């Protein structure tokens, strides 16, 4: 008996991908638009999300576990948003405009926490 078709990579059915996306999304407790309350503009948030995703990719982080693009209605306007895990939220905040005090304070707190473990 011969094998008619052989693939050297495993292709998951769409149903598994859909389930995984759903599973990851229920563990994402933040929205990028939550940063509007902290004083970031939509452009600053968007730029920070792009940087955070690039950092995640270059660090080997599974992006779909931490970032889920979606649309949100704020003040009767539809805007691009992103659902975030704790790690995703932290990466976005860490990579936001450093001229904002909330960003600087977050970066210092993270660094202090990191240094306290050594």
Secondary structure, DSSP 8 states (H G I E B T S, - for coil): ---S---SS----HHHHHHHHHHHHHT--EEGGGGGTTT--HHHHHHHHHHHHHHHHHTT--GGGTEEEEEEEETTEEEEEEEE-HHHHHHHHHTS-TTSHHHHHHHHHHHHHHHHT-
